[in-house]
Amino acid sequence: MCKNYSNKHMNQMQFSYDILSGMKDWVRVVDQDNNILFINEAMRENLGNIVGQKCFNTLHKDTPCEYCISNIGIKKKETIKKQEVIDGKIYSVVSSPVWNDGTQSYCAVEVFRDITEQKAMENLILTQNQKMKQDLEFAKRLQLKTLPKDGIYNDFKISSKYIPSELLGGDLYDVVCIDANHTGIYIADVSGHGVTASMMTMFIKQTIKNLGKKAIDPASTLAHLYQQYQELGIDVRYYITILYAVYDKEKNILTCANAGHNCMPIIINNKGVKEIECEGIPICRILEEASYHQKSIEFNKGDKILLYTDGISESFNEDEGFFTNERVVKMCQENKGKNIALLIYKLAKKIKQFSNDEIKDDVAMLAAEII
């Protein structure tokens, strides 16, 4: 309750009592011998007039609390906090020492706040978070199972590596055995991380898979993917970059098309190591439709191609800056005579060392060799 007091006649003790009585939290004062000296109205309404009783008896205990925050606080001259269960409810208890002459503490003020609902909500959130974590772990296992295993696909020998920066990642690569004569490979990077990015990788995989033999032409495949993406109605801030290449074994030709992927494919053969420059707009909602150009190169037995995402080129080291595409090309030059599995292994190891194992973005790489 609240009263009006004139400055002249205000009684400080009565004023303090009114403040304490108006509090919804329980308030009591206990001395060094565990005697209750004072309680406010909220505590009186719930526990009755317990002034003069031992503080631990009112908590349904026969002996003083093993961890008595009031006695400890009085001795140490500091405020201490703990939790206490009273009649099935959970209370946060804060005990602060009271000073008699500015130098010596002789009793303590204890404030009990009912946090039962708060703790129930915390437990509910913890339970939901645990379930979400389990669901994400399951989704991660499913996502990893969608990635192609290393091995032989038509005339392609494949080696790959995927390191998500979070539980779920937005990078994707795949091998598409279109028919006996055509084999496609692609690598994609979805903006962002987590569940949204992970779901978008499934969209890419299913859309290209559904094309069947129409996926022979890289440019039209990306144009189709762009159109299908428009129909999803996703927020304009999201986008996909993807580089798609198809090998024609009868003509010994590799044809590439690019939708905004900023890591160009690297060709490794007896002529040396070089990037294949090709450009194109990302899969996004900036334009209603998009068309793509493609580039074809001669691709023979023993030739290799490396596809990767910017999680590699943008790996960061405080002393050396970003890893850069140039460093990737250099590593390909240094290991051009090695098999693709060793190249992938060395790249992954180098990135981890370079970034001191602090990978900030998803890392994905796929190497293919004509056998």
ROMAR-620931 format. One line per 4 residues: number of its first residue (from 1); their letters; for each residue x, y, z of C-alpha. Coordinates in pm, 1 decimal, padded with zeros to 6 digits. Each point is the difference from the previous one (the first is absolute). Example, Ala and Ser with C-alpha at 12.3 -4.5 7.8 and 13.67 -1.06 7.14 Angstrom:
<nodes>
1 = as = 01230.0 -00450.0 00780.0 | 00137.0 00344.0 -00066.0
</nodes>
This chain:
<nodes>
1 = mckn = 00000.0 00000.0 00000.0 | 00102.2 00358.9 -00036.0 | -00049.7 00307.1 00224.5 | 00071.8 00367.9 -00033.8
5 = ysnk = 00245.5 00135.5 00250.6 | 00103.9 00360.3 00057.0 | 00373.6 00057.4 00017.4 | -00047.7 00126.5 00353.0
9 = hmnq = -00196.6 -00287.0 00151.3 | 00115.9 -00294.8 -00206.5 | 00105.8 -00289.1 00217.2 | 00292.2 -00174.2 -00164.2
13 = mqfs = -00070.9 -00334.4 00165.4 | -00363.6 00007.7 -00106.7 | 00099.5 00102.7 -00349.4 | 00242.7 -00292.1 -00025.9
17 = ydil = -00265.5 -00237.3 00133.8 | -00252.0 00120.0 -00257.7 | 00249.5 -00055.7 -00281.4 | 00074.4 -00355.3 00114.3
21 = sgmk = -00366.5 -00077.0 00055.2 | -00082.9 00114.1 -00350.4 | 00242.1 -00248.1 -00155.3 | -00137.6 -00320.0 -00156.1
25 = dwvr = 00326.4 -00179.2 00080.0 | 00038.8 -00146.2 00345.7 | 00233.0 00198.7 00225.8 | 00131.4 -00099.3 00340.4
29 = vvdq = 00279.4 00111.2 00232.1 | 00200.3 -00263.6 00191.8 | 00274.4 00039.0 00256.7 | 00324.0 -00194.2 00045.6
33 = dnni = -00179.9 -00257.7 00217.3 | -00252.3 -00079.0 -00277.0 | -00283.9 00184.0 00174.1 | -00257.1 00176.2 -00217.0
37 = lfin = -00018.8 00364.8 00102.3 | -00238.7 00131.9 -00264.9 | -00219.0 -00117.5 -00292.0 | -00195.0 00202.9 -00255.1
41 = eamr = -00371.8 -00035.8 -00072.2 | 00049.2 -00227.2 -00302.4 | 00188.6 -00254.9 00210.4 | -00245.5 00036.7 00289.3
45 = enlg = -00297.2 -00072.9 -00229.2 | 00162.6 -00322.0 -00123.8 | 00179.3 -00134.1 00309.1 | -00175.2 00170.4 00289.6
49 = nivg = 00166.2 00199.0 00276.8 | 00337.4 -00174.0 00021.1 | 00187.9 00282.8 00174.2 | 00205.8 -00144.5 00285.7
53 = qkcf = 00028.2 -00343.9 -00157.9 | 00318.0 -00152.8 -00137.3 | 00037.9 00076.7 -00367.6 | 00071.3 -00361.0 -00095.8
57 = ntlh = -00315.1 -00127.5 00180.1 | -00217.3 00206.6 -00232.6 | 00160.9 -00187.6 -00290.6 | -00108.2 -00330.8 00159.8
61 = kdtp = 00351.6 -00080.5 00121.3 | 00105.8 -00111.1 00347.9 | 00355.1 00128.8 -00021.6 | 00163.3 00305.8 -00157.8
65 = ceyc = 00056.2 -00013.3 -00375.0 | 00328.5 -00164.4 -00094.4 | 00065.3 00299.8 -00224.2 | -00143.1 00291.5 00199.8
69 = isni = 00046.2 00301.8 -00219.9 | -00100.1 00243.5 00274.9 | 00257.7 -00118.0 00251.5 | 00266.5 -00017.1 -00268.7
73 = gikk = -00097.5 00343.4 -00132.7 | 00009.6 00155.5 00347.3 | 00347.7 -00141.0 00065.1 | 00138.0 00083.2 -00343.3
77 = keti = -00188.3 00329.6 -00022.5 | -00131.4 -00076.3 -00348.0 | -00325.7 -00075.0 -00182.3 | -00057.6 -00367.8 -00085.4
81 = kkqe = -00262.8 -00170.5 -00213.9 | -00140.2 -00353.5 -00018.4 | -00317.1 -00191.2 -00090.6 | -00237.7 -00159.4 00250.2
85 = vidg = -00300.4 -00230.4 -00043.7 | -00291.4 00081.3 00231.3 | -00328.1 -00193.5 -00016.8 | 00076.6 -00112.8 -00353.7
89 = kiys = 00085.5 00347.0 -00128.6 | 00343.2 00121.9 -00102.1 | 00127.0 00326.6 00145.8 | 00303.3 00210.2 -00078.0
93 = vvss = 00132.2 00118.1 00338.2 | 00231.6 00299.8 00031.5 | 00151.2 00077.1 00338.2 | 00167.0 00335.6 00072.3
97 = pvwn = 00171.3 00091.0 00328.9 | -00123.8 00295.6 00208.7 | 00254.4 00236.8 00161.4 | -00048.2 00156.0 00340.6
101 = dgtq = 00272.8 00262.1 -00000.6 | 00140.4 -00020.1 -00348.6 | 00265.2 -00254.9 00097.7 | -00173.5 -00300.6 00156.1
105 = syca = -00279.1 -00214.6 -00143.6 | -00237.1 -00153.1 00253.5 | -00296.1 -00133.7 -00197.7 | -00108.7 -00068.8 -00357.1
109 = vevf = -00291.8 00092.1 -00224.7 | -00123.9 -00296.9 -00203.0 | -00214.6 00053.0 -00310.0 | -00189.2 -00302.1 -00139.1
113 = rdit = -00118.6 00023.6 -00361.8 | -00223.8 -00272.1 -00142.9 | 00169.1 -00122.9 -00319.5 | -00201.1 -00319.8 -00041.6
117 = eqka = -00151.4 00103.8 -00332.7 | 00334.4 00137.7 -00120.2 | 00175.6 -00329.4 00081.1 | -00279.1 -00196.7 -00167.6
121 = menl = 00042.7 00214.5 -00311.1 | 00378.0 -00045.8 00011.6 | -00043.0 -00377.3 00024.8 | -00247.2 00006.3 -00288.2
125 = iltq = 00243.8 00200.0 -00211.9 | 00284.3 -00237.4 00089.8 | -00216.5 -00298.5 -00096.2 | -00102.2 00161.9 -00328.4
129 = nqkm = 00360.3 00097.0 -00074.1 | 00112.4 -00354.9 00065.3 | -00266.4 -00133.4 -00234.5 | 00095.5 00258.3 -00261.9
133 = kqdl = 00364.6 -00101.0 00033.9 | -00094.2 -00363.5 -00050.7 | -00209.2 00093.9 -00305.4 | 00289.5 00201.9 -00142.7
137 = efak = 00239.6 -00288.3 00058.8 | -00237.8 -00226.7 -00187.3 | -00035.0 00255.7 -00281.2 | 00379.3 00026.6 -00017.9
141 = rlql = 00033.5 -00376.4 -00043.4 | -00260.9 00008.6 -00276.4 | 00172.8 00293.3 -00169.1 | 00336.9 -00175.3 00003.1
145 = ktlp = -00158.3 -00315.4 -00143.4 | -00121.5 00199.7 -00301.1 | 00358.6 00083.1 -00095.0 | 00159.8 -00240.5 -00249.1
149 = kdgi = 00248.9 -00248.8 00138.2 | 00346.8 -00010.6 -00145.6 | 00024.0 -00253.4 -00279.9 | -00066.2 -00057.9 -00370.0
153 = yndf = -00296.8 00159.8 -00180.5 | -00007.6 -00091.2 -00369.6 | 00342.1 00121.2 -00114.1 | 00055.3 00231.5 00296.0
157 = kiss = 00208.9 -00089.2 00301.0 | -00122.4 00219.6 00285.7 | 00162.0 00121.9 00321.0 | -00158.5 00260.8 00228.2
161 = kyip = -00005.3 00168.1 00338.7 | -00266.8 00192.3 00189.1 | 00056.3 00194.5 00324.6 | -00310.9 00187.0 00121.3
165 = sell = 00069.6 00307.6 00214.0 | -00320.7 -00066.2 00194.4 | -00206.2 -00306.3 00077.1 | -00175.1 00040.3 -00335.1
169 = ggdl = 00168.9 00153.7 -00300.9 | -00095.0 00169.4 -00324.0 | 00261.0 -00153.3 -00232.0 | -00082.9 -00284.3 -00234.6
173 = ydvv = 00170.4 -00206.2 -00268.7 | -00121.3 -00295.1 -00199.1 | 00062.9 -00231.0 -00293.9 | -00277.4 -00052.1 -00256.0
177 = cida = 00020.9 -00311.5 -00217.8 | -00223.5 00137.3 -00275.5 | 00050.5 -00291.9 -00238.0 | 00280.2 -00235.2 -00104.6
181 = nhtg = 00164.5 00276.3 -00202.4 | -00053.6 00307.7 00220.5 | 00100.2 00063.1 00359.6 | -00070.8 00324.1 00182.5
185 = iyia = 00163.6 00145.1 00309.5 | -00086.4 00315.7 00189.3 | 00083.0 00194.3 00311.0 | -00234.3 00251.7 00162.0
189 = dvsg = 00005.0 00248.7 00284.8 | -00319.3 00126.2 00164.7 | 00014.0 00335.1 00180.7 | -00014.1 -00036.7 00375.2
193 = hgvt = 00024.0 -00307.5 00218.0 | -00220.1 -00226.0 00208.6 | -00340.2 -00147.1 -00078.3 | -00097.9 00244.3 -00276.8
197 = asmm = 00323.0 -00052.1 -00193.3 | -00021.8 -00375.3 00052.1 | -00352.9 -00013.8 -00141.3 | 00111.3 00200.8 -00301.5
201 = tmfi = 00269.1 -00257.7 -00080.3 | -00274.7 -00263.1 -00017.4 | -00189.4 00220.7 -00245.1 | 00305.7 00020.2 -00226.8
205 = kqti = 00064.3 -00373.1 00008.6 | -00360.8 -00097.2 -00071.1 | -00050.4 00257.7 -00274.7 | 00304.1 -00115.7 -00197.7
209 = knlg = -00084.0 -00365.5 00059.9 | -00351.9 00049.7 -00135.8 | 00138.8 00133.9 -00328.7 | 00125.9 -00343.0 -00101.1
213 = kkai = 00164.4 00007.7 -00343.5 | -00084.1 00368.4 -00037.5 | 00285.1 00064.9 00244.4 | 00245.6 -00068.2 -00287.8
217 = dpas = 00010.8 00371.4 -00083.4 | 00154.4 00199.8 00289.1 | -00130.3 00343.1 -00108.9 | -00361.7 -00111.8 -00035.2
221 = tlah = 00027.4 -00196.4 00326.4 | 00096.1 00314.8 00190.5 | -00272.8 00200.5 -00175.6 | -00253.9 -00262.9 00108.4
225 = lyqq = 00132.0 00009.3 00355.4 | -00033.6 00379.6 -00004.3 | -00361.5 -00021.6 -00113.4 | -00090.7 -00263.1 00258.8
229 = yqel = 00156.8 00214.1 00268.6 | -00231.2 00290.6 -00090.0 | -00300.0 -00217.4 00072.9 | 00114.7 -00060.2 00357.9
233 = gidv = -00068.0 00364.9 00086.5 | 00299.1 00015.2 00234.0 | 00116.6 00327.9 00152.5 | 00222.5 00199.5 -00236.9
237 = ryyi = 00289.8 -00007.1 00247.0 | 00058.5 -00368.7 -00069.3 | 00183.9 -00122.7 -00308.4 | 00189.8 -00296.9 -00140.3
241 = tily = 00325.3 -00018.4 -00191.5 | 00064.9 -00314.6 -00198.9 | 00251.0 -00122.8 -00256.8 | -00116.1 -00289.2 -00217.5
245 = avyd = 00210.3 -00201.7 -00244.9 | -00083.7 -00292.8 -00230.3 | 00251.3 -00240.9 -00155.5 | -00073.6 -00153.8 -00339.7
249 = kekn = 00222.6 -00306.9 -00028.7 | -00065.7 -00053.7 -00373.9 | 00122.8 00347.5 -00087.1 | 00247.2 00029.7 00291.9
253 = iltc = -00155.9 00336.9 00081.4 | -00071.7 00158.3 00336.9 | -00262.3 00276.6 -00007.3 | -00037.7 00242.7 00291.9
257 = anag = -00256.8 00262.6 00096.6 | 00011.9 00227.5 00301.9 | -00273.1 00166.8 00207.4 | 00194.3 00250.1 00208.3
261 = hncm = 00250.5 -00244.5 00149.0 | 00315.3 00200.2 00069.6 | 00237.9 -00298.7 00015.7 | 00077.3 -00099.1 -00357.6
265 = piii = 00054.6 -00368.9 -00084.7 | 00366.1 -00096.0 -00016.1 | 00115.5 -00232.7 -00277.1 | 00309.2 -00213.1 00063.0
269 = nnkg = 00156.1 -00186.0 -00295.1 | 00328.8 -00061.1 -00177.0 | -00011.3 00356.4 -00133.0 | 00000.3 00145.1 00351.4
273 = vkei = -00250.8 00152.3 00238.2 | -00249.3 00272.2 -00088.8 | -00332.2 00147.5 00101.8 | -00294.0 -00010.5 -00242.6
277 = eceg = -00153.7 00346.0 00000.6 | -00379.1 00006.2 -00031.1 | -00252.0 00239.5 00146.5 | -00372.7 00022.8 00064.9
281 = ipic = -00258.8 00148.2 00236.3 | -00064.7 -00184.9 00329.3 | -00326.0 -00186.6 00050.3 | -00200.9 00275.7 00166.2
285 = rile = -00315.4 00214.0 -00027.8 | 00156.9 00319.6 -00131.1 | -00119.9 -00075.2 -00354.2 | -00303.5 -00200.4 -00106.9
289 = easy = 00208.2 -00213.8 -00236.6 | 00362.1 -00053.7 -00093.7 | 00198.1 -00162.7 -00279.8 | 00345.0 -00152.3 00022.9
293 = hqks = 00299.3 -00046.0 -00225.0 | 00215.0 -00308.8 00001.9 | 00358.1 -00079.1 -00087.0 | 00131.4 -00328.1 -00145.1
297 = iefn = 00354.3 -00132.6 00021.0 | 00175.9 -00316.1 -00110.2 | 00009.9 -00249.5 00285.6 | 00192.2 -00326.6 -00037.1
301 = kgdk = 00094.5 -00307.3 00200.2 | 00207.2 00094.2 00304.2 | -00123.5 00360.5 00002.7 | -00126.4 00129.1 00334.1
305 = illy = -00236.6 00272.3 00111.5 | -00037.8 00158.2 00343.0 | -00317.9 00173.7 00115.0 | -00010.7 00178.3 00335.6
309 = tdgi = -00185.1 00264.9 00199.8 | 00116.2 00330.7 00143.6 | 00024.5 -00153.8 00345.2 | 00347.8 -00095.6 -00123.5
313 = sesf = 00107.4 00319.0 -00176.8 | -00140.9 00217.7 00280.5 | 00155.8 -00194.7 00286.6 | 00179.2 00258.4 00210.2
317 = nede = 00332.2 00025.9 00178.3 | 00083.6 00309.4 00207.7 | 00354.2 00017.1 -00137.4 | -00062.9 -00097.7 -00362.7
321 = gfft = -00355.5 00117.7 -00066.2 | -00230.4 -00207.4 -00219.3 | 00108.7 -00328.2 -00152.8 | -00114.3 00121.1 -00349.1
325 = nerv = -00067.0 -00185.5 -00325.1 | 00362.0 00056.3 -00100.4 | 00119.3 -00217.4 00287.3 | -00240.6 -00275.0 -00106.6
329 = vkmc = 00142.0 00010.4 -00353.7 | 00353.2 -00007.9 00140.5 | -00078.0 -00310.2 00206.2 | -00141.2 -00166.2 -00310.9
333 = qenk = 00324.1 00080.2 -00182.6 | 00207.8 -00142.5 00284.6 | -00205.0 -00320.5 00002.1 | -00094.9 -00036.7 -00366.9
337 = gkni = 00173.9 -00336.7 -00021.5 | -00177.6 -00136.7 00308.6 | -00328.2 -00189.4 -00002.3 | -00313.8 00202.3 00072.4
341 = alli = -00057.8 -00160.5 00341.8 | 00339.4 00127.0 00116.0 | -00068.3 00345.3 -00146.6 | -00329.4 00023.3 00192.6
345 = ykla = 00166.7 -00122.0 00318.7 | 00279.8 00255.7 -00025.3 | -00238.9 00284.5 -00074.1 | -00220.6 -00083.2 00298.5
349 = kkik = 00302.0 -00032.1 00228.5 | 00147.1 00327.4 -00126.0 | -00325.7 00191.2 00055.8 | -00029.8 -00124.6 00357.3
353 = qfsn = 00359.8 00096.1 00074.6 | -00032.5 00336.4 -00174.1 | -00314.3 00095.8 00194.3 | 00123.8 -00151.3 00329.2
357 = deik = -00303.1 -00229.4 -00010.0 | -00233.1 00302.4 00017.8 | -00203.1 -00063.2 -00314.8 | -00251.3 00284.8 -00039.4
361 = ddva = -00176.3 -00124.1 -00314.9 | -00094.2 -00337.5 -00142.5 | 00284.0 -00168.2 -00186.7 | -00075.8 -00227.3 -00294.3
365 = mlaa = 00216.3 -00139.6 -00278.5 | -00050.2 -00258.0 -00270.6 | 00270.0 -00134.3 -00228.7 | -00066.5 -00219.0 -00304.6
369 = eii = 00238.7 -00187.6 -00229.4 | -00073.1 -00166.1 -00333.0 | 00097.6 -00367.0 00011.7
</nodes>
